[in-house]
């Protein structure tokens, strides 16, 4: 019996679009997380993919988190391995030297917000849903990186308050806290995703030096976790890679020649 497709993988131009699809709320099971993991690795190795966009199917949910029915039936050892693999999957998003954008088409709560926080940029559809980490109501904590990524985005006092209260709130408030980068006003999910893909295209060649974009991401994602002197050393090493790249030569020559650069990603 063939496995259901829970994460659709499409390449739109130079952007890989990964769509979480398990109605009605796109909650994730181990099967969905494995398919997301496979999609991330596929996009990482695909030389034609320069940006990754993750979204949810339908108008109502990006993702409502882990499937509670699945968790209620599993034993503690299995649940530990489930969380470990989910952590590894989201770490792969951060480790991949390609920009990752989360297109929040609807409610983004619990593990859904944890997936979104592992992206580099989050864009939400106006008034389409709520965000939050309400796991405390289930007697557990946000265990797919939620406690650690939220504090790095909003700071300790706000993060503890949000998770201890377990409240959910709209995208406008999420934007004020820095959880969401941009809010797009679109009446339906399809036009919203198209707008996000258009935004993503600005980070592809020949518009941007994609290697530089990827290494900016890696310098921030890794460097922010290192002591300052080590982070500066990482930055220098990544800069050395870029100085040796064709795109750096093109960017410098184009500036001197007063023309628009044509980047190739090499």
Secondary structure, 3 states (H helix, E strand, C coil): CCCCCCEEEEEECCEEEEEECCCCCCCECHHHHHHHHHHHHHHHHCCCCCEEEEEECCCCEEECCECHHHHHHCCHHHHHHHHHHHHHHHHHHHHCCCEEEEEECCEEECHHHHHHHCCCEEEEECCCCEEECCHHHHCCCCCCCHHHHHHHHHCHHHHHHHHHHCCEEEHHHHHHHCCCCEEECCCCHHHHHHHHHHHHHCCCCCCCCHHHHHHHHHHHHHHCCCCHHHHHHHHHHHHHHHHCCHHHHHHHHHHHCCCCCCCCCC
